[in-house]
Amino acid sequence: MPLDLVVIGGGIAGLACARAAGEAGLRAVVLDRGGHAGGRCATRTFEGRPVDYGPTFLHGAQPAFWDELARVDATPIEGWPSRVKGDGPPCQPDAFAAGERRLAFVEGVNAFPAWLARGVDVRPRTEVAALEAGASRLRARLPDGRAETAPTVVLALPLERTRALLAPLAPASEEVRAALGLLGMVSTLPSLTVVAGYGQDVPPPRFDVCYPGDSTILQVLANDSSKRRPPVSTVMVYQAHPRWSRARLDAPGDAWRDEVLAEAGRLLGAWAARPAWTHAQRWRHARVDRGTELARPMLLTLPGGARIGLAGEVFAPGGGAEAAWRAGRMLGSSTTSSSATATTSATATARTGCACASPAWRTCPRASAPSRSSPSGTTATPRSTSRSSTATCSAGPTCRRACTPSA
C-alpha cells in the first residue's frame, strides 16, 4: 500500500506529526537515523539505571499537552524539579513562569517519545541521503539507493539537516527558497554535557537542579538521582553554557570533560570532580535560541504538487518539548488539507519574499499563531506596507524580528 506521508526525524515533533496523521487516516512512516526514537529527549541506561542527559524534565502550560503526558505509561514525578538552587538563568525560563507545570518520569523523559511512537511505523537507523521531487510525489532516497515515496514529506530535524535536504530543491521552487531564507533567521544553542556517576558513599546534593549564577562554564547541575527509585547511587548531569560550549564543540571530549568536572568540584565540593564513571555528550543543537523561534510549522507546495512540511521546536513559540509536540500535531493534522494555515504561510513567503512569510505582513508565522501569553493570537501590523520599507510585527515577545520585504 502506498504511503501518504514520510516523516524524517523521530524526535517529539516527528512522532507527534506521524501520530496525528495516523489518527486522520493517513498511512505514515517515520525514518530516524538514531537507534531509538526520541531525539534530544534522551534517556540512557548507565550502570543499570536510567539517566536523562538531554532535557532533564518536561514543562508546559497547554492542557492538551498535559493530557498527552497523562497518557504516558510511566511513573510521573509532578513538579520536578521542586528543590531549585542558584540564581543563574535556566535553560528554559518559561519552565518556572506562572501557569507552567513541570514533570519528570522515574523511568526517564524518553518515556514520552516512546509513548508517542506506539502504533507508529518507526524505522530506526535509517538515514535519508536526499529528497528528489517527482511529478506529484517526493522520494526520500536512502544511501543504498532504496527510497520511500509519498505525496508529502515532513522534515522534523535539526536545522542544519533540514537546510541540507531542502537546498537541492531550491532552484525549482520559490517556496523552498523563501523557507530557507526564513530558517536562516533561526539559531540554535549548543551544550556540552557530562554525566557523572559516584560511589555509594557519596551523598546526593540537597537540590534537584542548580543554576549557578557565578559560573561561566556550567549552566545546569542536575541531580538525576532524585528522580530514581532507591537505592540509588549519586548521578549528576552537568550541562555547560552555550557560549563556552560553542568554543569547544570540536575539541576532544576528554579535554572539556575535565574542565566541566573541575568546575563542578569548585561549585559542589571536591567529591564532584572525582566521579567513578563519566559519559560526555556533545549536543551541537541542544535548543532553540530564545526569541528566534517561529509561531507555526510550514507546509511547502512544490511545482509538481508534492509537499514538504517543516516541524520541530523551532516552529512554535517558547521552544522545548511542548513546542515540538504542538508543531508536530499541527502539521500532522494539516497534511490532510491544502488550505491549512501552515500552507498559507508558506505560499505567502514565496509570493512576497518577506523574511517573515507574509503578504503585507498579515499572516506572519511569527505573529498570527496563538502564543503562550495570548490565547487568541495577534496579527502583524506593519509600520508601512511599502516594499522598500522595513516593518516590525506587533506580536509581542514571540516576534521581535524585523520583516524586510525583497525589493
Backbone torsions as a table, in degrees:
resi	resn	phi	psi	omega
1	MET	NA	131.0	-177.8
2	PRO	-67.7	150.3	178.9
3	LEU	-79.7	147.0	172.1
4	ASP	-93.4	-27.8	-172.2
5	LEU	-150.6	131.8	170.5
6	VAL	-113.2	123.3	177.1
7	VAL	-107.3	125.9	178.7
8	ILE	-104.8	111.8	-177.0
9	GLY	118.7	119.2	-175.8
10	GLY	-106.1	33.0	172.0
11	GLY	-81.6	-168.2	-177.0
12	ILE	-59.9	-43.8	-178.2
13	ALA	-63.8	-46.6	-178.9
14	GLY	-63.8	-42.4	179.5
15	LEU	-66.8	-42.3	178.9
16	ALA	-63.9	-37.3	178.8
17	CYS	-64.2	-50.2	-178.9
18	ALA	-63.6	-37.9	180.0
19	ARG	-65.3	-44.1	179.3
20	ALA	-65.3	-40.0	178.6
21	ALA	-64.4	-40.4	177.7
22	GLY	-63.1	-39.7	177.9
23	GLU	-64.0	-26.2	178.4
24	ALA	-87.3	2.7	176.2
25	GLY	95.0	8.3	179.7
26	LEU	-89.7	150.4	175.0
27	ARG	-93.9	114.5	-174.0
28	ALA	-124.9	153.4	174.2
29	VAL	-134.7	144.6	177.6
30	VAL	-111.5	124.3	176.8
31	LEU	-105.6	121.7	-177.0
32	ASP	-133.1	132.8	-176.8
33	ARG	-80.0	-11.9	179.0
34	GLY	-79.8	173.0	-179.6
35	GLY	-79.6	-19.7	178.2
36	HIS	-154.3	159.5	-176.2
37	ALA	-70.2	154.8	173.8
38	GLY	132.3	-26.8	-179.1
39	GLY	60.2	-129.9	-177.9
40	ARG	-76.2	-11.7	174.0
41	CYS	-78.6	73.6	-162.1
42	ALA	-109.4	133.5	171.9
43	THR	-128.4	132.8	-179.7
44	ARG	-131.7	148.0	179.8
45	THR	-88.3	121.9	175.1
46	PHE	-122.6	128.5	178.2
47	GLU	52.3	36.3	175.5
48	GLY	82.2	8.3	179.7
49	ARG	-137.8	149.2	-177.8
50	PRO	-72.8	146.0	176.1
51	VAL	-138.0	130.0	175.2
52	ASP	-87.3	114.7	-177.0
53	TYR	-118.2	9.6	168.0
54	GLY	-108.6	-120.7	170.4
55	PRO	-61.6	134.7	-178.1
56	THR	-87.4	-13.9	176.5
57	PHE	-159.9	169.2	178.3
58	LEU	-110.9	151.0	178.3
59	HIS	-151.1	159.1	178.7
60	GLY	176.8	174.2	-177.5
61	ALA	-125.7	-20.4	-173.7
62	GLN	-79.8	132.1	-179.1
63	PRO	-56.6	-37.2	-178.8
64	ALA	-63.1	-37.2	178.5
65	PHE	-66.0	-42.1	-179.9
66	TRP	-71.8	-30.3	173.5
67	ASP	-62.7	-39.4	178.0
68	GLU	-66.5	-44.0	178.5
69	LEU	-61.8	-33.7	-179.2
70	ALA	-67.3	-20.1	179.7
71	ARG	-84.3	-11.9	-175.9
72	VAL	-65.0	131.6	-178.7
73	ASP	-83.6	73.2	-179.6
74	ALA	-156.4	172.5	-175.6
75	THR	-94.1	109.2	-176.7
76	PRO	-78.8	149.8	170.9
77	ILE	-120.0	90.4	-177.2
78	GLU	-63.7	135.6	174.5
79	GLY	84.0	0.7	178.4
80	TRP	-75.8	131.3	3.1
81	PRO	-85.7	136.7	176.2
82	SER	-101.3	-28.3	177.9
83	ARG	-99.4	96.4	-175.7
84	VAL	-111.9	129.0	-177.0
85	LYS	-121.0	152.5	174.9
86	GLY	97.2	160.4	-179.0
87	ASP	-120.0	18.9	176.4
88	GLY	-81.7	169.0	-177.7
89	PRO	-76.8	130.7	174.0
90	PRO	-67.4	158.9	175.7
91	CYS	-62.0	-40.4	178.8
92	GLN	-121.9	90.0	-177.2
93	PRO	-55.9	-30.8	-179.7
94	ASP	-60.6	-23.1	-176.0
95	ALA	-60.5	-24.6	-177.1
96	PHE	-113.0	15.2	178.1
97	ALA	-79.7	160.2	177.3
98	ALA	-60.4	135.4	179.1
99	GLY	91.0	-12.6	178.1
100	GLU	-83.9	147.1	174.1
101	ARG	-119.1	149.1	-178.2
102	ARG	-122.3	151.4	-174.8
103	LEU	-156.7	140.5	168.3
104	ALA	-128.3	168.6	176.1
105	PHE	-122.2	139.0	177.1
106	VAL	-56.5	-37.2	-178.5
107	GLU	-80.3	-8.6	179.9
108	GLY	112.7	153.4	-177.1
109	VAL	-65.6	-20.8	178.9
110	ASN	-65.9	-10.3	175.0
111	ALA	-59.5	-29.4	-179.6
112	PHE	-69.1	-57.1	176.3
113	PRO	-62.6	-30.1	176.3
114	ALA	-62.2	-37.8	176.2
115	TRP	-65.7	-44.8	-179.8
116	LEU	-61.8	-28.8	-177.4
117	ALA	-78.3	-12.5	-178.3
118	ARG	-64.1	128.5	179.6
119	GLY	80.0	-0.8	179.3
120	VAL	-102.1	140.2	177.8
121	ASP	-78.5	93.4	-179.4
122	VAL	-104.9	128.6	-179.5
123	ARG	-116.0	97.2	-177.6
124	PRO	-73.1	165.5	179.6
125	ARG	53.4	40.2	179.4
126	THR	-121.5	102.9	-179.4
127	GLU	-88.2	137.4	174.7
128	VAL	-102.2	122.4	-176.6
129	ALA	-85.7	-33.5	-176.4
130	ALA	-164.4	159.5	170.5
131	LEU	-107.8	136.1	-179.7
132	GLU	-127.9	125.7	-176.9
133	ALA	-86.3	132.3	174.1
134	GLY	-109.2	-163.1	-177.4
135	ALA	-62.0	-47.4	-180.0
136	SER	-141.5	9.7	-178.6
137	ARG	-137.2	159.2	176.9
138	LEU	-111.3	143.4	176.3
139	ARG	-106.8	123.4	171.2
140	ALA	-93.9	100.6	-173.1
141	ARG	-87.0	132.9	179.2
142	LEU	-92.4	161.5	-178.1
143	PRO	-58.0	-28.2	-178.3
144	ASP	-86.7	6.0	177.9
145	GLY	96.9	-19.5	175.7
146	ARG	-67.0	163.6	-179.4
147	ALA	-150.6	150.7	168.9
148	GLU	-108.5	132.6	-173.3
149	THR	-121.2	138.5	178.5
150	ALA	-159.4	159.6	176.4
151	PRO	-70.2	-20.9	179.0
152	THR	-133.2	132.5	174.2
153	VAL	-122.1	130.8	178.1
154	VAL	-108.0	131.1	174.7
155	LEU	-100.9	112.1	177.7
156	ALA	-120.3	70.1	-167.8
157	LEU	-131.2	165.5	168.0
158	PRO	-56.8	153.0	-171.8
159	LEU	-56.3	-41.5	-174.8
160	GLU	-67.4	-33.1	177.0
161	ARG	-74.2	-35.8	176.0
162	THR	-62.2	-46.6	179.9
163	ARG	-61.3	-41.4	-177.2
164	ALA	-63.8	-38.4	179.5
165	LEU	-76.2	-30.3	-179.8
166	LEU	-77.5	-35.8	-170.2
167	ALA	-52.4	-45.4	-179.5
168	PRO	-63.8	-19.5	-179.9
169	LEU	-89.3	-10.3	-174.1
170	ALA	-64.2	-40.4	-177.4
171	PRO	-57.8	-30.1	-176.7
172	ALA	-98.1	-1.7	-174.1
173	SER	-136.9	117.1	176.8
174	GLU	-65.8	-35.5	180.0
175	GLU	-65.6	-41.6	178.9
176	VAL	-64.4	-41.3	178.4
177	ARG	-60.6	-42.2	179.4
178	ALA	-66.3	-39.8	179.8
179	ALA	-64.5	-40.6	177.6
180	LEU	-62.4	-37.4	176.2
181	GLY	-63.5	-40.6	179.2
182	LEU	-66.9	-42.9	179.8
183	LEU	-64.8	-25.7	176.9
184	GLY	-66.1	-15.4	178.7
185	MET	-87.2	-10.9	-176.6
186	VAL	-97.2	141.2	178.2
187	SER	-131.7	154.4	178.0
188	THR	-120.9	163.3	-176.8
189	LEU	-117.3	137.5	177.9
190	PRO	-87.5	165.5	172.5
191	SER	-152.2	120.0	171.2
192	LEU	-84.6	128.2	-171.4
193	THR	-126.0	138.6	176.1
194	VAL	-124.3	124.7	170.8
195	VAL	-94.1	128.4	-176.5
196	ALA	-129.1	125.5	178.4
197	GLY	-108.0	141.6	-174.6
198	TYR	-121.8	165.7	-179.5
199	GLY	-71.0	166.8	-179.5
200	GLN	-62.8	-20.9	-178.0
201	ASP	-82.5	-3.1	-179.9
202	VAL	-96.6	112.3	179.9
203	PRO	-71.7	144.9	179.3
204	PRO	-69.9	152.3	176.8
205	PRO	-67.2	160.4	-175.5
206	ARG	-90.8	49.9	173.1
207	PHE	-152.4	159.7	172.8
208	ASP	-88.3	-46.1	179.7
209	VAL	-140.2	140.8	175.4
210	CYS	-123.7	132.7	174.2
211	TYR	-115.2	89.8	-174.2
212	PRO	-68.4	132.5	-180.0
213	GLY	-86.8	-11.0	-174.7
214	ASP	-111.8	22.2	-178.7
215	SER	-119.5	132.3	173.2
216	THR	-93.4	-2.7	-178.2
217	ILE	-103.9	-54.9	-174.2
218	LEU	-101.4	129.9	175.1
219	GLN	-97.4	-34.4	-175.9
220	VAL	-134.0	133.2	168.1
221	LEU	-122.5	109.6	-175.2
222	ALA	-108.4	128.8	176.9
223	ASN	-87.5	85.8	-176.6
224	ASP	-62.0	-27.3	-178.6
225	SER	-59.0	-29.9	-175.0
226	SER	-72.1	-6.3	177.6
227	LYS	-99.7	-4.2	-170.1
228	ARG	-108.6	158.9	179.3
229	ARG	-73.7	139.4	176.4
230	PRO	-73.9	158.7	-2.8
231	PRO	-82.3	139.9	178.7
232	VAL	-134.6	149.8	170.4
233	SER	-89.3	163.6	-176.6
234	THR	-72.5	126.8	173.6
235	VAL	-129.7	127.8	180.0
236	MET	-115.0	149.1	173.5
237	VAL	-120.7	118.3	-178.2
238	TYR	-108.1	122.0	-179.3
239	GLN	-117.2	128.0	-173.4
240	ALA	-86.0	157.0	175.4
241	HIS	-60.1	147.2	180.0
242	PRO	-57.5	-45.2	-177.0
243	ARG	-64.1	-44.5	179.0
244	TRP	-63.6	-40.6	-179.7
245	SER	-65.2	-43.4	-177.0
246	ARG	-60.3	-36.5	-178.6
247	ALA	-69.9	-14.2	-175.1
248	ARG	-125.6	15.3	-174.8
249	LEU	-58.5	-34.9	-176.7
250	ASP	-102.9	8.4	177.4
251	ALA	-79.9	156.5	176.8
252	PRO	-57.5	140.8	-176.9
253	GLY	-60.7	-34.1	-179.2
254	ASP	-61.8	-36.5	-176.2
255	ALA	-65.5	-53.9	-177.6
256	TRP	-75.5	-24.8	174.5
257	ARG	-60.9	-44.0	-179.2
258	ASP	-65.9	-35.7	176.9
259	GLU	-65.3	-41.6	178.9
260	VAL	-62.4	-45.6	-179.2
261	LEU	-65.6	-38.4	178.1
262	ALA	-62.6	-40.0	178.5
263	GLU	-68.5	-38.3	175.9
264	ALA	-61.4	-38.9	176.7
265	GLY	-63.4	-38.2	178.1
266	ARG	-65.1	-38.8	-175.1
267	LEU	-81.0	-35.6	-172.2
268	LEU	-110.5	-22.5	-175.3
269	GLY	128.6	163.9	-174.2
270	ALA	-58.5	-31.2	-178.8
271	TRP	-56.6	-35.5	-175.0
272	ALA	-67.3	-24.2	-179.3
273	ALA	-84.6	-3.1	-175.5
274	ARG	-127.1	65.3	179.3
275	PRO	-73.9	161.2	175.9
276	ALA	-78.9	-29.9	177.7
277	TRP	-153.9	158.6	-179.3
278	THR	-143.1	160.8	170.1
279	HIS	-140.2	126.7	179.7
280	ALA	-101.7	129.7	-178.9
281	GLN	-123.8	128.3	-179.1
282	ARG	-102.9	98.6	176.1
283	TRP	-91.2	102.9	-179.5
284	ARG	-74.2	-27.7	-179.9
285	HIS	-133.1	71.4	-173.8
286	ALA	-69.8	-37.9	-178.7
287	ARG	-163.0	167.7	179.2
288	VAL	-77.5	138.7	174.5
289	ASP	-65.5	118.6	-173.6
290	ARG	-57.4	132.1	179.7
291	GLY	98.6	-12.7	178.3
292	THR	-103.3	-3.9	-179.3
293	GLU	-70.3	157.8	179.4
294	LEU	-94.7	178.1	-173.7
295	ALA	-103.0	-10.7	179.0
296	ARG	-163.3	161.3	177.8
297	PRO	-71.3	172.3	-178.7
298	MET	-123.9	148.4	176.2
299	LEU	-132.7	107.1	-174.5
300	LEU	-96.1	137.6	176.7
301	THR	-106.3	122.1	-179.6
302	LEU	-82.4	162.9	-177.4
303	PRO	-53.8	-35.0	-179.3
304	GLY	-80.8	-6.9	178.8
305	GLY	107.4	-15.3	175.3
306	ALA	-68.4	158.4	-175.5
307	ARG	-128.6	147.6	175.6
308	ILE	-122.2	124.2	175.9
309	GLY	-101.1	148.5	178.1
310	LEU	-123.9	122.4	-178.8
311	ALA	-139.9	166.3	-179.4
312	GLY	143.9	177.6	-178.0
313	GLU	-65.8	-17.6	176.0
314	VAL	-62.7	-28.7	-168.4
315	PHE	-100.1	33.5	172.4
316	ALA	-159.5	146.1	-177.3
317	PRO	-62.0	143.8	172.5
318	GLY	96.0	-26.3	-178.6
319	GLY	69.1	-177.0	177.3
320	GLY	85.8	-175.5	-174.7
321	ALA	-63.9	-39.4	179.7
322	GLU	-63.0	-43.0	179.5
323	ALA	-62.9	-43.0	178.7
324	ALA	-62.0	-43.8	179.6
325	TRP	-63.7	-44.6	179.6
326	ARG	-60.7	-47.3	-178.4
327	ALA	-63.4	-41.9	179.1
328	GLY	-64.1	-46.0	178.7
329	ARG	-61.2	-44.1	-178.0
330	MET	-61.7	-44.6	-177.3
331	LEU	-72.6	-38.8	177.8
332	GLY	-60.3	-36.2	177.7
333	SER	-74.0	-36.2	-174.8
334	SER	-78.2	-13.0	178.2
335	THR	-67.9	-12.4	178.6
336	THR	-86.6	-6.4	-177.1
337	SER	-141.9	128.2	179.5
338	SER	-77.1	-6.4	179.9
339	SER	-99.4	13.8	-178.2
340	ALA	-64.9	156.6	179.9
341	THR	-56.7	-40.8	-178.7
342	ALA	-60.7	-38.3	178.9
343	THR	-66.2	-41.0	-179.5
344	THR	-58.7	-43.3	-177.5
345	SER	-66.0	-37.7	179.8
346	ALA	-67.4	-42.6	178.7
347	THR	-62.5	-40.5	178.7
348	ALA	-62.4	-37.9	178.6
349	THR	-57.8	-48.8	-177.1
350	ALA	-66.2	-34.8	-174.6
351	ARG	-73.6	-37.8	-172.9
352	THR	-102.5	-24.1	-175.1
353	GLY	76.6	5.1	179.0
354	CYS	-69.1	135.9	-177.6
355	ALA	-64.5	-18.5	176.3
356	CYS	-101.9	13.2	169.9
357	ALA	63.8	43.2	-177.8
358	SER	-135.0	135.8	171.3
359	PRO	-73.8	117.6	-176.3
360	ALA	54.1	27.4	175.9
361	TRP	61.0	25.9	-178.2
362	ARG	-90.6	-23.5	-178.2
363	THR	-125.4	38.5	179.9
364	CYS	-58.0	127.3	179.8
365	PRO	-66.7	-12.2	173.1
366	ARG	-82.0	-14.3	-170.4
367	ALA	-122.2	-33.9	-166.2
368	SER	-85.6	-15.8	177.6
369	ALA	-85.1	150.2	178.7
370	PRO	-60.0	141.0	176.5
371	SER	-104.7	175.3	178.9
372	ARG	-59.5	-41.7	-172.2
373	SER	-91.1	-6.9	-177.8
374	SER	-134.2	86.2	-175.1
375	PRO	-57.8	-28.5	-176.8
376	SER	-86.1	-11.7	179.3
377	GLY	81.6	169.8	179.0
378	THR	-137.7	170.9	177.9
379	THR	-120.7	138.8	-179.5
380	ALA	-66.2	134.1	179.3
381	THR	-121.1	110.6	-177.7
382	PRO	-78.7	155.3	170.9
383	ARG	-70.7	-33.9	180.0
384	SER	-152.7	147.7	177.0
385	THR	-98.7	11.1	175.1
386	SER	-66.4	135.4	-177.3
387	ARG	-70.8	-8.4	177.9
388	SER	-102.7	3.3	-177.9
389	SER	-102.1	174.5	175.3
390	THR	-117.9	130.0	-179.7
391	ALA	-118.4	152.2	178.5
392	THR	-119.0	129.7	-180.0
393	CYS	-65.3	151.7	179.6
394	SER	-108.1	41.1	-174.6
395	ALA	-87.8	3.7	179.2
396	GLY	85.0	-150.0	-170.5
397	PRO	-66.0	-17.1	-179.3
398	THR	-90.0	-0.2	-177.9
399	CYS	-142.3	90.9	179.9
400	ARG	-110.2	-0.7	-172.8
401	ARG	-87.1	138.0	177.3
402	ALA	-76.9	139.0	176.4
403	CYS	-94.9	121.3	179.6
404	THR	-117.8	104.3	179.9
405	PRO	-69.7	151.8	179.3
406	SER	-72.9	154.8	-177.9
407	ALA	-74.9	NA	NA
